Amino acid sequence: MPGPAAGTPVAAVPVAAPAPVVRCRHCGTANEAGRTLCVRCALPLDPGPAPAAPPPWWRRLLGRGGRQAPLAGTRPRRAWRRPRIVLPLVLVLLACGIWFGLPYAKDLLGLARNEVVPPEALPPSAVRASAALKGHPATAAFDGFSNRYWAVAETGPTLEADFGEPGVRVTKLVVLAGTSTKKDEFLTQARPARILVELVAADGGTSTRRITLKDQPGQQTFDLRGSGVTRIRVTPETAYGAARGRHVALAEVEFFGHRG
């Protein structure tokens, strides 16, 4: 075919513009415009708008924080919708529990204190007895000396110790029966075998416990529980070695616990 004649203008052939591409920001692969996922790594090409700032904690607590839209190409996770009545109901129940638990808070704190703080000696503010032999008064059972003792002609009289208001929390009772811790002196008089212990509280309530003692010299320790105790009565009910001409002797009585 003959070419164009000399001097004849040649028409320009238009060149097609390159197709627009979108580069994946994860792997750098060029993708055709309009694609959602990368042809190589399958991650979203357009992550969409920047995530909004999280709502304040109180809106999230009340369930009003809103839900964030899932990313393109991801499956949204079904969230549990909290009933809005739950939080007010929990607060009401908590308030009721605190209200009804206030009367017992002091006792609970006292029990916790007993477990942590060792008990201390609780000397009474005043002592007395319904009967006593000459030279063996009620004070002899609380003076800290084992060779001086309270004595009565027979079982039945009461030994009392006062602690005043608001009372004490008693945890232990220590008893030294007889006239002495020495065995030869210990057996010279009768010794309490069973005693009745009465705890009188500030509100007038009374709790009792019967304690059996061993017929041996030296101290004997017993658990004794009472709160707000203002007075304690100790009554010998039976005795070892009782006989005509022998009196009942009680060398020492000590109480341990906490004040206040």
C-alpha positions as CSV (number, residue, x, y, z in Angstrom):
1,M,0.0,0.0,0.0
2,P,1.5,3.4,-0.9
3,G,2.3,5.7,2.0
4,P,0.9,9.1,2.3
5,A,2.1,11.7,-0.1
6,A,4.8,14.0,0.9
7,G,3.5,17.0,2.8
8,T,0.3,15.3,3.8
9,P,-0.4,15.7,7.6
10,V,-0.7,12.4,9.7
11,A,-3.6,12.1,12.2
12,A,-2.5,11.6,15.8
13,V,-3.5,8.3,17.4
14,P,-4.9,8.9,21.0
15,V,-3.1,6.9,23.8
16,A,-5.3,5.4,26.4
17,A,-4.7,6.8,30.0
18,P,-3.4,4.2,32.5
19,A,-6.2,2.6,34.6
20,P,-6.3,4.1,38.2
21,V,-4.9,1.8,40.8
22,V,-5.2,1.7,44.6
23,R,-2.2,0.5,46.5
24,C,-2.7,-1.7,49.5
25,R,-1.3,0.0,52.6
26,H,-0.5,-3.4,54.1
27,C,1.5,-5.2,51.4
28,G,1.9,-2.5,48.7
29,T,0.2,-4.5,45.9
30,A,-1.5,-2.4,43.2
31,N,-5.2,-3.1,42.9
32,E,-7.8,-1.9,40.4
33,A,-9.8,1.0,41.5
34,G,-13.1,0.1,43.0
35,R,-11.9,-3.1,44.7
36,T,-12.7,-3.5,48.4
37,L,-10.1,-6.2,49.4
38,C,-6.5,-6.5,48.3
39,V,-5.9,-9.2,45.6
40,R,-2.9,-10.4,47.5
41,C,-3.4,-10.1,51.3
42,A,-7.3,-9.9,51.2
43,L,-7.2,-7.0,53.8
44,P,-9.4,-4.0,53.4
45,L,-8.1,-1.4,50.9
46,D,-10.1,1.4,52.4
47,P,-10.2,1.1,56.2
48,G,-13.0,3.7,56.4
49,P,-13.2,6.6,58.7
50,A,-11.0,6.8,61.9
51,P,-12.7,5.1,64.8
52,A,-14.6,7.5,67.1
53,A,-13.3,8.2,70.6
54,P,-14.7,5.7,73.2
55,P,-17.6,7.0,75.2
56,P,-17.1,8.0,78.9
57,W,-17.1,5.2,81.5
58,W,-20.5,6.2,82.9
59,R,-22.1,5.8,79.5
60,R,-20.6,2.4,79.0
61,L,-21.7,1.4,82.6
62,L,-25.3,2.4,81.8
63,G,-25.2,0.6,78.4
64,R,-25.3,3.9,76.4
65,G,-21.9,3.8,74.9
66,G,-23.1,3.0,71.4
67,R,-21.7,0.3,69.1
68,Q,-18.8,0.8,66.7
69,A,-19.4,0.0,63.1
70,P,-17.4,-3.1,62.0
71,L,-14.6,-2.8,59.4
72,A,-15.4,-3.6,55.8
73,G,-15.0,-7.3,55.0
74,T,-15.2,-8.4,58.7
75,R,-18.1,-10.2,60.4
76,P,-19.7,-8.2,63.2
77,R,-19.7,-9.9,66.6
78,R,-23.0,-10.2,68.3
79,A,-22.9,-8.3,71.6
80,W,-24.9,-9.1,74.7
81,R,-27.3,-6.3,75.4
82,R,-27.4,-5.5,79.1
83,P,-30.9,-4.8,80.5
84,R,-30.9,-1.3,81.8
85,I,-32.9,-2.3,84.9
86,V,-30.0,-4.5,86.2
87,L,-27.7,-1.7,87.6
88,P,-30.5,0.2,89.5
89,L,-31.7,-3.1,90.9
90,V,-28.2,-4.1,92.1
91,L,-27.7,-0.7,93.7
92,V,-31.0,-1.0,95.6
93,L,-30.1,-4.5,96.8
94,L,-26.7,-3.3,97.9
95,A,-28.2,-0.3,99.8
96,C,-30.7,-2.7,101.6
97,G,-27.9,-5.0,102.6
98,I,-25.9,-2.2,104.1
99,W,-29.0,-0.9,106.0
100,F,-29.9,-4.2,107.5
101,G,-26.3,-5.2,108.2
102,L,-25.4,-2.1,110.2
103,P,-26.6,-3.5,113.6
104,Y,-24.3,-6.5,113.1
105,A,-21.3,-4.6,111.9
106,K,-19.9,-4.0,115.4
107,D,-20.1,-7.7,116.2
108,L,-18.5,-8.7,113.0
109,L,-15.6,-6.2,113.5
110,G,-15.3,-7.5,117.1
111,L,-15.0,-11.1,115.8
112,A,-12.3,-10.1,113.3
113,R,-10.4,-8.3,116.0
114,N,-10.5,-11.4,118.2
115,E,-8.8,-13.3,115.4
116,V,-6.0,-10.8,114.9
117,V,-5.3,-9.1,118.3
118,P,-4.3,-11.4,121.2
119,P,-6.7,-11.2,124.2
120,E,-5.6,-9.0,127.1
121,A,-6.3,-9.4,130.9
122,L,-9.6,-7.9,132.0
123,P,-9.3,-7.0,135.7
124,P,-12.7,-6.1,137.1
125,S,-13.5,-2.6,138.5
126,A,-15.2,-4.1,141.6
127,V,-15.7,-7.5,143.1
128,R,-17.9,-9.0,145.8
129,A,-19.3,-12.3,147.1
130,S,-22.5,-13.3,148.6
131,A,-20.5,-15.0,151.4
132,A,-16.9,-15.4,152.5
133,L,-15.0,-16.8,155.5
134,K,-13.0,-14.5,157.7
135,G,-9.6,-13.8,156.2
136,H,-10.6,-15.1,152.7
137,P,-12.6,-12.2,151.1
138,A,-13.8,-12.0,147.4
139,T,-10.8,-9.8,146.5
140,A,-8.4,-12.6,147.3
141,A,-9.6,-14.4,144.1
142,F,-8.6,-11.4,141.9
143,D,-5.3,-10.2,143.5
144,G,-2.9,-12.3,141.3
145,F,-1.5,-14.3,144.2
146,S,-2.1,-18.1,144.2
147,N,-1.5,-18.5,148.0
148,R,-4.4,-16.3,148.9
149,Y,-7.9,-17.5,148.1
150,W,-11.6,-16.9,148.5
151,A,-13.3,-19.4,150.8
152,V,-16.9,-20.4,151.7
153,A,-18.2,-22.9,154.2
154,E,-19.9,-24.9,151.4
155,T,-20.9,-24.7,147.8
156,G,-23.6,-22.3,146.7
157,P,-22.4,-18.7,147.4
158,T,-21.7,-16.5,144.4
159,L,-18.5,-14.5,143.4
160,E,-19.2,-11.4,141.3
161,A,-16.9,-9.2,139.1
162,D,-18.0,-5.9,137.6
163,F,-16.6,-4.3,134.5
164,G,-18.8,-1.2,134.0
165,E,-20.3,0.3,130.9
166,P,-20.1,-0.3,128.0
167,G,-18.8,-3.7,128.9
168,V,-16.1,-6.0,127.7
169,R,-15.7,-8.8,125.1
170,V,-14.7,-12.0,127.0
171,T,-12.9,-14.8,125.3
172,K,-11.1,-16.8,128.0
173,L,-11.5,-17.8,131.6
174,V,-8.6,-18.9,133.8
175,V,-9.3,-20.7,137.1
176,L,-6.9,-21.8,139.9
177,A,-8.8,-24.0,142.3
178,G,-7.9,-24.8,145.9
179,T,-5.7,-23.0,148.3
180,S,-2.4,-23.1,146.4
181,T,-0.5,-24.3,143.4
182,K,1.5,-26.6,145.6
183,K,0.0,-30.1,145.8
184,D,0.4,-30.7,149.5
185,E,-1.3,-27.4,150.3
186,F,-3.8,-27.8,147.4
187,L,-5.4,-30.9,149.1
188,T,-5.8,-29.4,152.5
189,Q,-9.3,-27.9,151.7
190,A,-12.1,-28.7,149.3
191,R,-11.8,-27.6,145.7
192,P,-14.6,-26.5,143.2
193,A,-15.5,-29.4,140.9
194,R,-18.2,-27.7,138.8
195,I,-18.9,-24.0,138.5
196,L,-21.7,-22.0,137.0
197,V,-20.5,-18.9,135.1
198,E,-23.1,-16.2,134.2
199,L,-22.3,-13.4,131.8
200,V,-24.6,-10.3,132.3
201,A,-24.6,-7.9,129.3
202,A,-25.3,-4.2,129.4
203,D,-28.8,-4.7,128.1
204,G,-29.6,-7.1,130.9
205,G,-29.3,-10.2,128.9
206,T,-27.7,-13.2,130.6
207,S,-25.9,-16.2,129.2
208,T,-24.7,-19.2,131.3
209,R,-22.2,-22.0,131.1
210,R,-21.3,-24.8,133.4
211,I,-17.6,-25.7,133.5
212,T,-16.1,-28.8,135.1
213,L,-12.7,-28.4,136.7
214,K,-10.0,-31.0,137.0
215,D,-8.9,-31.8,140.6
216,Q,-5.3,-30.6,140.1
217,P,-3.2,-27.6,141.2
218,G,-2.3,-24.9,138.7
219,Q,-4.3,-22.9,136.2
220,Q,-7.0,-24.3,134.0
221,T,-8.1,-22.3,130.9
222,F,-11.5,-22.4,129.2
223,D,-13.1,-20.6,126.2
224,L,-15.7,-18.2,127.3
225,R,-17.5,-16.0,124.8
226,G,-19.5,-12.9,125.6
227,S,-19.9,-9.3,124.2
228,G,-20.8,-6.2,126.1
229,V,-20.4,-8.0,129.4
230,T,-20.7,-5.8,132.4
231,R,-20.8,-8.4,135.2
232,I,-19.7,-12.0,135.6
233,R,-21.0,-14.4,138.4
234,V,-19.1,-17.5,139.4
235,T,-20.9,-20.1,141.6
236,P,-19.3,-23.3,142.8
237,E,-21.9,-26.0,142.5
238,T,-20.0,-29.1,143.5
239,A,-16.6,-29.7,145.2
240,Y,-13.8,-32.2,145.4
241,G,-12.7,-33.3,148.9
242,A,-15.7,-31.8,150.7
243,A,-16.0,-33.0,154.3
244,R,-17.0,-31.7,157.7
245,G,-14.6,-29.0,158.9
246,R,-13.2,-28.3,155.4
247,H,-14.2,-25.2,153.4
248,V,-14.3,-24.7,149.6
249,A,-11.3,-22.7,148.3
250,L,-10.9,-20.8,145.0
251,A,-7.4,-19.2,144.6
252,E,-7.7,-17.2,141.4
253,V,-10.2,-16.3,138.7
254,E,-9.0,-14.3,135.6
255,F,-10.8,-13.1,132.5
256,F,-9.3,-12.3,129.2
257,G,-10.6,-10.6,126.1
258,H,-10.9,-7.0,124.7
259,R,-12.3,-3.8,126.0
260,G,-14.6,-1.7,124.0
